[in-house]
Amino acid sequence: MIVYSEEEPPGVTEKLFFFQRSKMEKITEKLLLEKGSPKTNKLEHIKTLNLSKLALKHQDLLVKLLSRLQSLERLDLSGNRLQELPKNLKLPALRYLDLSNNQMEDVTTLESLCGLEELKMEDNLYITVSDNYKLMTLLPNLRIYNGKDITTTANHVRFVYSENLRTRINAVWEKSFSLPDPITTEKMSALETKFVSTACQQVKYGPNSVGDFTKWRVGILAREYLRSLTEPEEEAESRKSADTKENSDVSTLTKRKQTDSVKETDKSLTPRKKLRTDPPASPAENSPRKSSLRPKLQCLTVRMSPRKVAQPPSTPTRGRTRAETPRGGERVGESGEIRAQKKQKEDVGRKELDTTELPKTQPVHLKPLHVLQCHSNRNSSEDFSTQLWACAFQPLPDSTGAGGGSRLVATCGGDSICVIDCETGMVMKKYKVSNEVFFSLAWSTVLMSRGGGASAQHCSILAAGGTRGVVKLIHPRNNVAYGEFRASRKSLSVLCFNPRQGNFLFTGSYDNKIVMWDIGGVDSQYNFKVVQLLVLEVSATPLHICLPPKSPSSHLLTACEDGLHCYNTQLGTNNSSKRSKEMEITFPIYEKEDKDTDYHIIDGLKFLTDDIVASKNFTQGSICLWSWSRTKAQRPGKKHKDVTAVILAELQWANTDIPYLALNTCPGQAYIVCGDDKGKLWTYHVTDLQKNSFRTGKPIQPTEVLEWPAPLRKGAGPVKGPSINSVAMDPELNFLVALSDKNMVIVWKRDESS
């Protein structure tokens, strides 16, 4: 408030008023719109903002005004007079922050900017090594600090360092403290003060240069430990709900049995693969289960035949016997009441299917566009035996992988990985590794630090692995296979990246383990570091890995040869770095198992929405849709870890005795697709299927079955339909790619004319 004085000469009061008003309004909505981009008239649309060299102090940063910048990704506050940031400043989309050349003292005020990936703090005189460690703890996604990749160091501080402190804090408690009896608020308050003070004094760890950080971190962890003693269940639940809110050499299984004509000829198989008998007219060389990686280029477009083969699905011959498991005995012993309860849960699930979260899209019509032979052994056009195992579309390189529009797909099989342009049918890149058979690949987006003061940029990388147990890392855009690391002494069956933390990679292998790795980012010279973070003990070979879209950092689902298992993967807790399954998700059809039929081999798994999961067992002849949230909510007991999947619907699929024909989903278009052993693609438009009602209790027919295009083999007529091992769709379903066990990549394109 301005007080006018009669003694003041004319003009002085007006100048004072103008000065104070301009000081209060140093940051205004008008200024933000001028300094932001893209140019817009709404703060909510600004993505980049430059507020450098404005002599700002933290009082000038108005939380209420800045909090409207909900889309802001990059913020430059360099060259100001900031000692701290305003507390509780929430910018959910912020990924880059430049605070260089300020007067920063209190880094804890950055805690609310939890999405930060890159931070610059050079030329802040009062920032210490301890402050740097605090930043690594406070900002869980921070990967680039002052232009350098700190991923490895940061995760060591977040997890390894903190775990050592927890161990020492626990020892202090066990030695000198116990809970009061009775527990009262006053006694607990006094106990907390004394325990935290004692722990901060007695716990020593790390170099002296980070002593301030250690004391600060011990105080936080000591309070957490004390709370866990008085309310362990509440603490665990709050941790889970918070994560939910923000947010898979046992022989390489060939999926197939070998043809009589080749059963003695192929000795270069991956370990202990299961074989299948093909019809005599379609000899297929055994190939290990899933593959991906290096260069060698050959692309052969096979001329299409207008004739389509229309055969009904074959009748299954189910003669597979599941390995003995105590599960069978438990099922036999279940009472009729328990079975009735499970049946009731299944029926309730069917009646309560909610498809409101599915996009309201129209069914699409797809037509075959290309058939490629680009993984041939020794570039031979006569190679119709190399089996292809995995394919995935490239995410947009300037995003976190959530965007669409890509027409580049990576495929793997034999000793090579190819990157194909689906529109032209051209093989853009090819990577080849001698004596390797690739089984799996996965795309991710990581940060590349460029040095010289330049900000880091996102780049799409490809990881691939197979029989050698080695993960290859590739930057396809620059045509560089920049590194590798050994993930297992046995074959790798599956790879999966965390979509929210692109540097976190899960590898599943034939030694029945899933390992979580931090592969970090890369610099301009392609230097990188790899750290093992977690080991999950699996009871059988992991075939697929899925991370729930809302909680990819806390749970993992893996489809295995002996069932579907769920694991807790949350880091920074008191859990061991080696973990066993949290629960097993069972299916009502398990009740129908006998010595000749095994329904436990889950050989297809994928999320369709944040909650709806599609999974299959090849002997069942259908694809199950079930609810992840309602299934998880049942919570297994301490003695039995089984929970029954809440089934929403069943989709009719092929009758076959061929396992490992993987399904895939396209959430943006509400589609599920799975190939069969005759070269057909079964497509399901789930939004459209709702019109036919999910409540019938009977398997729902597919929207369309795409027939095998019957390409012509020179001098030998059309190629008969092979097994479709894997399929992939781009997010907009402009293209569908299918991989066969006869060295053919089939590209289908959306037909806009129909």
C-alpha positions in Angstrom: 0.0 0.0 0.0 1.4 3.5 -1.0 1.1 6.3 1.6 1.1 9.8 0.1 2.9 12.5 2.1 2.0 16.2 1.8 5.7 17.1 2.2 6.8 15.2 -0.9 7.4 17.4 -4.0 5.2 16.8 -7.0 6.2 13.8 -9.1 8.1 11.8 -6.4 5.1 9.8 -5.4 4.2 8.8 -8.9 7.8 7.7 -9.6 7.8 5.6 -6.4 4.4 4.1 -7.3 5.7 3.2 -10.8 8.8 1.6 -9.4 7.0 -0.6 -6.9 4.4 -1.7 -9.4 7.0 -2.7 -12.0 8.8 -4.6 -9.3 5.7 -6.6 -8.3 5.0 -7.4 -11.9 8.4 -8.5 -13.1 6.9 -11.8 -14.3 3.6 -11.3 -16.0 1.4 -13.4 -18.2 2.2 -11.0 -21.1 6.0 -11.5 -20.5 5.6 -15.3 -20.4 3.7 -15.2 -23.7 6.4 -13.0 -25.3 9.3 -15.2 -24.1 7.6 -18.5 -24.7 7.2 -20.7 -27.8 5.4 -21.7 -29.8 3.7 -18.3 -30.1 0.2 -18.6 -28.6 -2.3 -16.6 -26.5 -2.5 -19.3 -23.8 0.1 -20.2 -21.2 -1.1 -23.8 -21.3 0.3 -24.2 -24.8 3.8 -23.0 -24.2 6.5 -25.6 -24.5 9.7 -23.6 -24.3 10.4 -20.6 -22.1 13.4 -18.3 -21.9 13.6 -16.2 -18.7 17.3 -15.8 -18.6 19.2 -12.6 -17.6 16.2 -10.8 -16.0 17.7 -10.4 -12.5 15.0 -12.6 -11.1 14.8 -13.7 -7.5 12.7 -16.5 -6.2 10.1 -14.1 -5.0 9.5 -13.1 -8.6 8.6 -16.6 -9.7 4.8 -16.6 -8.9 3.7 -20.2 -8.3 0.1 -19.6 -9.2 1.1 -18.0 -12.6 3.9 -20.5 -13.5 1.7 -23.5 -12.6 -0.4 -22.7 -15.6 2.5 -23.8 -17.8 1.3 -27.4 -17.9 2.9 -28.2 -21.3 6.2 -26.5 -20.6 9.1 -28.9 -21.5 12.1 -26.5 -21.5 12.8 -23.6 -19.1 15.9 -21.3 -19.1 16.4 -19.4 -15.9 20.2 -18.9 -16.3 21.9 -15.6 -15.4 19.5 -14.6 -12.7 19.8 -14.1 -8.9 17.9 -17.2 -7.7 19.0 -18.7 -4.4 16.2 -21.3 -4.5 13.0 -22.1 -6.5 9.6 -21.5 -5.0 8.4 -24.5 -3.1 5.6 -26.6 -4.6 6.2 -25.3 -8.1 4.7 -28.1 -10.3 5.5 -28.3 -14.0 4.5 -31.8 -14.9 5.9 -31.7 -18.5 9.2 -30.1 -17.7 12.2 -32.1 -18.9 15.0 -29.5 -19.2 16.0 -26.7 -16.8 18.9 -24.3 -17.0 19.8 -22.7 -13.6 23.4 -21.9 -14.5 25.0 -18.6 -13.3 22.6 -18.1 -10.4 23.2 -18.0 -6.6 21.5 -21.3 -5.8 21.9 -22.5 -2.2 18.9 -24.8 -1.5 18.5 -27.5 -4.1 15.7 -29.3 -2.2 13.2 -26.8 -3.7 13.6 -28.6 -7.0 12.0 -31.7 -5.6 8.6 -30.9 -7.0 10.0 -30.9 -10.6 10.1 -34.7 -10.5 10.0 -35.2 -14.3 13.3 -33.4 -15.0 15.7 -35.3 -17.2 18.4 -32.6 -17.8 19.6 -29.9 -15.5 22.3 -27.3 -15.7 23.8 -25.8 -12.6 27.2 -24.5 -13.6 28.5 -21.3 -12.1 26.5 -21.5 -8.8 29.2 -20.8 -6.3 27.4 -22.4 -3.3 26.6 -25.7 -4.9 28.6 -28.6 -3.3 29.1 -32.3 -4.0 26.5 -33.1 -1.4 24.0 -30.9 -3.3 24.8 -32.8 -6.4 24.0 -36.1 -4.6 20.8 -34.6 -3.2 19.7 -33.7 -6.7 20.2 -37.2 -7.9 17.9 -38.4 -5.1 15.3 -35.7 -5.3 14.9 -36.0 -9.1 14.3 -39.7 -10.0 14.4 -39.1 -13.8 17.6 -36.9 -13.9 20.0 -38.3 -16.5 22.0 -35.4 -17.8 23.6 -33.0 -15.3 25.8 -30.1 -16.5 26.0 -31.7 -19.9 27.2 -35.1 -18.7 25.3 -38.4 -18.5 25.1 -39.2 -14.8 22.7 -42.2 -15.0 25.0 -44.8 -13.5 26.2 -42.5 -10.6 22.6 -41.4 -10.0 21.2 -44.9 -9.7 24.1 -45.9 -7.5 23.2 -43.0 -5.1 19.4 -43.7 -5.3 19.5 -47.4 -4.7 22.9 -48.9 -3.7 24.0 -46.0 -1.5 20.6 -45.7 0.1 20.3 -49.4 0.7 23.6 -49.3 2.6 22.3 -46.5 4.7 19.1 -48.4 5.5 21.2 -51.4 6.7 23.1 -49.1 9.1 20.0 -47.3 10.3 18.4 -50.7 11.1 21.5 -51.7 13.1 21.2 -48.5 15.2 17.6 -49.3 15.9 18.2 -52.9 16.9 21.1 -51.9 19.2 19.5 -49.1 21.2 15.8 -48.5 20.5 12.4 -50.1 20.8 8.8 -49.0 20.4 7.1 -47.5 23.5 4.3 -49.4 25.2 1.7 -48.1 24.9 2.3 -46.1 21.7 1.2 -42.5 22.1 1.7 -39.5 19.9 3.9 -37.8 22.5 6.1 -40.8 23.0 6.5 -41.4 19.3 7.4 -37.8 18.7 10.1 -37.9 21.3 11.3 -41.3 20.1 11.6 -40.0 16.5 13.6 -37.0 17.5 16.0 -39.1 19.5 16.3 -41.9 17.0 16.9 -39.6 14.0 19.5 -37.6 15.9 21.3 -40.7 17.0 21.2 -42.2 13.5 22.6 -39.0 12.0 25.4 -39.1 14.4 26.3 -42.8 14.3 25.7 -43.7 10.6 28.9 -43.1 8.6 29.2 -44.0 5.0 30.9 -42.6 1.9 33.6 -40.0 1.5 33.8 -36.9 3.7 33.0 -34.7 0.8 29.4 -36.0 0.8 29.0 -36.0 4.6 26.2 -33.3 4.5 24.3 -35.4 2.0 24.7 -38.6 4.1 23.4 -36.9 7.2 20.5 -35.4 5.3 19.6 -38.7 3.7 19.9 -40.6 6.9 17.4 -38.3 8.5 14.9 -39.0 5.8 15.4 -42.8 5.8 15.4 -43.0 9.6 11.9 -41.3 9.7 10.7 -43.7 6.9 12.1 -46.7 8.9 10.3 -45.6 12.1 7.0 -45.2 10.2 7.4 -48.6 8.7 7.5 -50.1 12.2 4.3 -48.6 13.3 2.2 -48.7 10.1 3.9 -51.1 7.6 0.8 -51.9 5.7 -0.3 -48.3 5.3 3.2 -47.3 4.1 3.3 -50.1 1.5 -0.2 -49.2 0.3 0.6 -45.5 0.0 3.7 -46.3 -2.0 1.7 -48.5 -4.4 -1.1 -46.0 -4.8 1.3 -43.1 -5.4 3.0 -45.1 -8.1 -0.3 -46.0 -9.7 -1.5 -42.5 -9.6 1.4 -41.1 -11.5 1.4 -43.7 -13.2 9.5 -62.0 -18.8 19.9 -72.2 -21.1 16.7 -73.8 -21.0 16.7 -74.6 -24.6 15.5 -72.0 -27.0 12.1 -73.2 -27.8 11.6 -73.6 -31.5 7.9 -73.2 -31.3 7.9 -75.9 -33.9 8.4 -79.5 -34.5 10.7 -80.3 -37.4 9.8 -81.8 -40.7 10.7 -85.4 -41.3 12.7 -84.2 -44.3 15.0 -82.0 -42.2 15.1 -83.6 -38.8 18.6 -84.9 -39.3 20.0 -82.0 -41.3 19.9 -78.9 -39.2 22.4 -79.1 -36.3 22.7 -75.3 -35.8 19.8 -75.0 -33.5 19.5 -72.9 -30.4 19.5 -74.9 -27.2 16.8 -77.5 -26.5 14.1 -76.4 -28.8 10.8 -78.1 -29.1 10.1 -79.4 -32.6 7.0 -79.7 -34.7 5.9 -81.7 -37.7 5.2 -79.5 -40.7 3.3 -80.8 -43.7 5.6 -82.4 -46.2 5.1 -79.7 -48.7 6.5 -77.0 -46.5 9.9 -77.9 -45.1 11.0 -75.5 -42.4 14.4 -75.3 -40.8 14.5 -75.2 -37.1 15.2 -71.8 -35.7 15.6 -70.7 -32.1 13.0 -68.8 -30.3 13.1 -65.1 -31.1 16.0 -63.0 -32.4 17.4 -59.6 -33.3 20.4 -57.6 -34.5 23.2 -56.8 -36.9 23.8 -55.8 -40.5 23.9 -57.6 -43.8 21.6 -56.5 -46.5 19.4 -58.4 -48.9 15.8 -57.6 -49.8 13.8 -59.7 -52.2 10.2 -58.7 -53.1 8.2 -61.8 -54.0 5.5 -61.3 -56.6 2.0 -61.5 -55.2 -0.6 -63.9 -56.4 -4.2 -62.6 -56.6 -5.4 -66.0 -55.5 -6.1 -66.3 -51.8 -6.0 -69.5 -49.9 -9.1 -70.0 -47.8 -8.8 -73.0 -45.6 -10.7 -73.6 -42.3 -8.6 -73.7 -39.2 -7.1 -77.1 -38.6 -8.4 -79.3 -35.8 -5.9 -79.3 -33.0 -3.9 -82.3 -32.0 -3.2 -81.8 -28.4 -0.6 -84.2 -27.2 1.7 -81.9 -25.2 2.3 -82.8 -21.6 3.1 -80.2 -19.1 6.1 -80.7 -16.8 5.0 -81.8 -13.3 4.1 -79.0 -11.0 2.6 -78.9 -7.5 -0.1 -76.7 -9.0 -1.9 -79.7 -10.4 -2.3 -81.3 -7.0 -3.6 -78.2 -5.5 -6.3 -77.9 -8.2 -7.4 -81.4 -7.6 -7.9 -80.7 -3.9 -10.0 -77.6 -4.3 -13.5 -77.8 -3.1 -16.6 -77.3 -5.2 -17.3 -74.1 -3.2 -14.0 -72.6 -4.2 -14.6 -73.5 -7.9 -18.0 -72.0 -7.7 -16.6 -68.8 -6.4 -14.0 -68.7 -9.2 -16.8 -69.3 -11.7 -18.8 -66.5 -10.2 -15.9 -64.1 -10.4 -15.5 -64.9 -14.1 -19.2 -64.4 -14.8 -19.2 -61.0 -13.0 -16.2 -59.9 -15.0 -17.9 -60.6 -18.2 -20.9 -58.5 -17.3 -18.9 -55.5 -16.2 -16.6 -54.9 -19.2 -16.1 -51.2 -19.5 -14.8 -50.1 -22.9 -15.2 -46.4 -22.3 -11.4 -45.9 -22.2 -11.1 -47.4 -25.7 -10.9 -44.9 -28.6 -14.1 -44.8 -30.8 -12.5 -45.8 -34.0 -13.8 -47.5 -37.2 -12.6 -50.9 -38.4 -9.9 -50.8 -41.0 -9.3 -52.8 -44.1 -5.8 -54.0 -44.8 -4.3 -55.2 -48.0 -0.9 -57.0 -48.6 1.7 -54.6 -49.9 5.2 -56.3 -49.7 6.6 -59.7 -49.0 10.4 -59.5 -48.2 13.1 -62.2 -47.9 15.6 -60.0 -46.1 17.0 -62.4 -43.5 18.3 -65.1 -45.9 21.2 -67.2 -44.9 24.1 -66.2 -47.1 21.7 -63.9 -49.0 20.2 -66.9 -50.8 16.9 -66.4 -52.5 16.2 -70.1 -52.0 16.3 -69.7 -48.2 12.7 -70.4 -47.0 13.8 -71.9 -43.7 15.2 -69.1 -41.6 12.6 -68.4 -38.9 11.8 -64.8 -38.0 10.9 -64.0 -34.4 10.3 -60.4 -33.4 9.3 -57.1 -34.9 8.6 -53.6 -33.6 7.9 -50.1 -35.0 10.4 -47.3 -34.2 9.1 -44.7 -31.8 9.5 -41.1 -32.9 13.1 -40.0 -32.0 12.1 -36.7 -30.5 9.7 -38.1 -28.0 9.5 -40.6 -25.2 8.1 -43.2 -27.6 4.5 -42.4 -27.1 4.0 -40.8 -30.5 2.8 -42.4 -33.7 3.4 -42.0 -37.4 6.5 -44.1 -37.8 6.7 -46.3 -40.9 10.1 -47.9 -40.0 9.9 -51.4 -38.5 12.7 -53.5 -37.1 12.7 -57.2 -37.6 15.0 -60.0 -36.5 15.7 -63.6 -37.5 18.7 -65.7 -38.1 22.0 -63.8 -37.7 20.6 -60.4 -38.8 18.4 -57.4 -37.9 16.7 -55.3 -40.5 15.1 -51.9 -40.4 12.4 -51.7 -43.1 10.5 -48.8 -44.6 7.0 -50.2 -44.8 5.8 -47.8 -47.5 8.5 -48.6 -50.0 9.5 -52.1 -48.9 13.2 -51.0 -48.8 15.5 -52.4 -46.2 17.1 -49.2 -44.9 19.6 -50.8 -42.5 20.8 -54.3 -41.9 23.0 -55.5 -39.0 24.6 -59.0 -39.0 26.4 -60.9 -36.3 28.2 -64.2 -37.2 27.2 -67.2 -35.1 24.2 -65.4 -33.6 20.5 -66.2 -33.9 18.4 -63.2 -32.8 15.2 -63.9 -30.8 14.1 -60.5 -29.5 14.4 -56.8 -30.1 13.0 -53.6 -28.5 13.1 -49.9 -29.3 13.7 -47.2 -26.7 14.4 -43.5 -26.6 17.4 -42.3 -24.6 19.2 -39.0 -24.1 22.4 -38.3 -26.1 24.6 -35.7 -24.5 26.5 -33.6 -27.0 28.9 -31.6 -24.9 30.2 -28.1 -25.7 27.2 -26.5 -23.9 24.7 -28.0 -26.2 21.6 -29.5 -24.6 21.0 -33.3 -24.8 18.8 -34.7 -27.5 16.5 -37.7 -27.6 17.5 -40.5 -29.9 15.9 -43.8 -30.8 18.0 -46.9 -30.1 17.5 -50.6 -30.8 18.4 -53.4 -28.4 18.6 -57.0 -29.6 19.6 -60.3 -28.3 19.6 -64.1 -29.0 21.5 -67.3 -28.5 24.8 -65.7 -27.4 23.2 -64.0 -24.3 24.6 -60.7 -25.5 22.5 -57.5 -25.8 23.5 -55.4 -28.9 22.8 -51.7 -28.8 22.2 -49.9 -32.1 21.6 -46.3 -33.2 20.0 -47.0 -36.6 19.7 -43.3 -37.6 23.5 -43.0 -37.7 24.0 -46.6 -38.7 26.0 -47.4 -35.7 26.0 -50.6 -33.6 27.6 -48.7 -30.7 27.9 -51.3 -27.9 27.1 -54.6 -26.3 27.0 -56.3 -22.9 26.5 -59.8 -21.7 23.1 -60.2 -20.0 23.2 -64.0 -19.5 25.3 -67.1 -20.1 22.3 -68.6 -21.9 20.0 -67.4 -24.7 17.9 -64.3 -24.4 14.3 -64.9 -25.0 12.8 -61.5 -24.6 13.7 -57.8 -24.2 11.5 -55.0 -22.9 12.2 -51.3 -22.1 10.3 -49.2 -19.5 8.4 -46.7 -21.6 8.7 -44.0 -18.9 12.4 -44.5 -18.2 13.9 -45.4 -21.5 17.3 -46.4 -20.0 15.7 -49.2 -18.0 15.9 -52.5 -19.9 14.5 -55.9 -18.9 16.1 -59.1 -20.3 14.5 -62.5 -20.0 16.7 -65.6 -20.6 16.7 -69.3 -20.7 18.3 -69.6 -17.3 14.9 -68.6 -15.9 15.8 -65.1 -15.0 14.6 -61.6 -15.8 17.2 -58.9 -15.1 16.6 -55.2 -15.0 19.5 -53.1 -16.4 20.2 -49.4 -16.5 21.9 -48.9 -19.9 22.1 -45.1 -19.4 22.3 -42.7 -22.2 25.2 -42.1 -24.7 27.4 -39.2 -25.5 28.5 -37.9 -28.9 31.3 -40.5 -28.9 28.8 -43.3 -28.0 30.3 -43.9 -24.6 27.9 -45.6 -22.3 27.7 -47.6 -19.0 25.5 -50.5 -18.0 24.5 -51.3 -14.4 22.5 -54.3 -13.2 19.7 -53.2 -10.9 17.4 -56.1 -10.2 17.1 -59.9 -10.7 13.7 -61.6 -10.8 13.8 -65.4 -10.2 11.4 -67.0 -12.7 10.3 -70.6 -12.5 10.3 -71.2 -16.3 11.4 -69.6 -19.5 10.0 -66.1 -19.8 8.3 -65.7 -23.2 6.9 -62.2 -23.0 7.3 -59.2 -20.6 4.6 -56.5 -20.1 4.8 -53.4 -17.9 1.4 -52.0 -16.8 0.9 -48.6 -18.6 0.0 -46.8 -15.4 2.7 -48.3 -13.2 5.6 -49.5 -15.4 8.1 -48.8 -12.6 6.4 -50.9 -9.9 5.0 -54.1 -11.5 6.0 -56.5 -14.2 3.9 -59.3 -15.9 5.7 -62.1 -17.5 4.2 -64.9 -19.6 6.1 -68.1 -19.1 6.0 -71.7 -20.0 4.4 -72.5 -16.7 2.0 -69.6 -16.3 1.6 -65.9 -15.9 3.5 -64.3 -13.1 3.6 -60.8 -11.5 6.6 -59.2 -9.9 7.2 -56.1 -7.8 10.0 -54.1 -9.6 9.9 -50.9 -7.5 13.4 -49.7 -6.8 14.5 -47.8 -3.7 12.5 -50.0 -1.2 13.6 -52.4 1.4 13.1 -55.3 -1.0 16.0 -57.4 -2.0 17.7 -56.9 -5.4 16.8 -60.6 -6.0 13.1 -61.2 -5.9 10.6 -64.0 -6.4 7.1 -63.6 -7.8 4.6 -61.5 -6.0 1.6 -63.5 -7.4 0.6 -65.8 -10.1 -2.4 -65.0 -12.3 -4.4 -68.1 -13.0 -7.3 -68.8 -15.5 -10.5 -70.8 -15.1 -9.5 -73.1 -17.9 -6.7 -74.5 -15.7 -9.4 -76.6 -14.1 -9.8 -78.6 -17.3 -6.2 -79.7 -17.5 -5.3 -83.3 -17.7 -2.1 -85.3 -18.3 -2.4 -84.7 -22.1 -3.4 -81.0 -22.1 -1.5 -78.0 -20.7 -3.2 -74.7 -20.5 -0.4 -73.0 -18.5 1.9 -72.1 -21.4 1.0 -68.4 -21.8 2.5 -67.7 -25.2 0.8 -64.3 -25.9 0.5 -61.2 -23.6 -0.1 -57.5 -24.3 -2.0 -54.6 -22.8 -4.8 -53.2 -24.9 -5.6 -50.3 -22.6 -4.3 -49.2 -19.2 -6.4 -51.9 -17.7 -7.5 -54.5 -20.3 -5.0 -57.3 -21.0 -5.0 -59.7 -23.9 -3.4 -63.1 -23.3 -3.6 -66.6 -24.8 -2.6 -70.2 -24.4 -2.3 -71.9 -27.8 -4.2 -75.0 -26.8 -7.3 -73.0 -25.7 -8.2 -71.8 -29.2 -9.2 -68.3 -28.0 -7.7 -65.1 -26.7 -8.7 -63.9 -23.2 -9.4 -60.3 -22.3 -9.1 -59.6 -18.6 -8.9 -56.8 -16.1 -5.5 -56.0 -14.6 -6.8 -53.7 -11.8 -9.6 -56.0 -10.7 -7.3 -59.1 -10.8 -4.6 -57.4 -8.8 -7.1 -56.1 -6.3 -7.8 -59.6 -5.1 -4.4 -59.7 -3.4 -2.9 -63.2 -2.9 -2.4 -64.6 0.6 0.9 -65.3 2.2 0.5 -69.1 1.8 -1.0 -69.2 -1.7 0.1 -66.5 -4.3 -2.6 -67.4 -6.9 -5.2 -64.9 -8.0 -7.8 -65.7 -10.7 -7.9 -63.4 -13.7 -11.2 -61.4 -13.9 -12.2 -62.5 -17.4 -13.9 -59.8 -19.5 -14.3 -61.7 -22.8 -12.9 -64.5 -25.0 -12.0 -63.9 -28.6 -12.3 -66.9 -31.0 -8.9 -67.8 -32.4 -7.4 -70.7 -34.5 -7.4 -74.3 -33.4 -3.7 -75.3 -33.5 -1.1 -77.3 -31.7 1.6 -74.8 -32.6 2.8 -72.7 -29.6 4.6 -69.3 -29.5 2.5 -67.5 -32.1 2.6 -64.0 -30.5 -0.3 -61.6 -30.4 0.0 -57.8 -30.4 -2.3 -54.8 -29.8 -2.8 -51.4 -31.2 -4.3 -49.4 -28.3 -4.7 -46.2 -30.4 -7.1 -48.1 -32.8 -8.5 -50.6 -30.3 -7.1 -53.6 -32.3 -5.8 -57.0 -31.4 -4.0 -59.1 -34.0 -2.7 -62.7 -33.9 -1.4 -64.9 -36.7 -1.9 -68.6 -36.9 -0.1 -71.6 -38.4 -1.7 -71.2 -41.8 -0.4 -67.7 -42.6 -3.7 -66.0 -41.6 -4.0 -62.9 -39.4 -6.9 -62.9 -37.0 -7.9 -59.2 -36.4 -10.2 -57.9 -33.6 -11.6 -54.4 -33.5 -12.6 -54.3 -29.9 -14.7 -51.2 -30.1 -16.7 -52.8 -32.9 -16.9 -56.1 -31.1 -18.7 -54.4 -28.2 -21.7 -54.0 -30.5 -22.0 -57.8 -30.6 -22.0 -57.8 -26.8 -19.4 -59.3 -24.5 -22.0 -60.7 -22.2 -22.9 -63.9 -24.1 -20.2 -65.9 -22.4 -19.2 -67.4 -25.8 -16.0 -66.7 -27.7 -16.5 -63.7 -30.0 -15.7 -64.0 -33.7 -12.9 -61.9 -35.2 -13.7 -58.7 -37.0 -11.8 -60.1 -40.1 -9.4 -62.9 -40.9 -6.8 -61.8 -43.4 -5.9 -64.6 -45.7 -2.4 -65.6 -46.6 -1.4 -63.6 -49.7 0.2 -66.7 -51.4 3.3 -65.1 -52.9 4.8 -66.9 -55.9 8.0 -68.7 -55.6 10.0 -68.6 -58.8 9.6 -71.9 -60.6 7.7 -73.5 -57.8 4.3 -71.9 -57.6 2.7 -70.1 -54.6 4.2 -70.5 -51.1 1.8 -72.2 -48.7 0.8 -70.3 -45.6 3.5 -70.6 -42.9 3.2 -70.0 -39.2 3.1 -66.3 -38.2 5.4 -66.0 -35.3 5.0 -62.3 -34.6 3.1 -59.2 -35.6 3.5 -55.5 -35.1 1.4 -52.4 -35.9 2.3 -48.7 -35.9 0.2 -46.6 -33.5 -2.2 -45.4 -36.2 -2.5 -48.8 -37.8 -1.4 -47.6 -41.2 0.8 -50.6 -41.5 0.7 -54.2 -40.1 3.8 -56.3 -40.3 3.8 -60.1 -39.9 6.9 -62.4 -39.5 6.8 -66.0 -40.7 8.8 -69.1 -39.9 9.8 -69.4 -43.6 11.9 -66.3 -43.9 9.2 -63.9 -45.1 8.3 -60.5 -43.8 4.8 -59.6 -44.9 3.7 -55.9 -44.9 0.0 -55.0 -45.0 -1.2 -51.4 -45.5 -4.4 -49.7 -44.6 -6.7 -49.5 -47.7 -8.2 -46.0 -47.6 -10.4 -46.6 -50.6 -12.6 -49.2 -49.0 
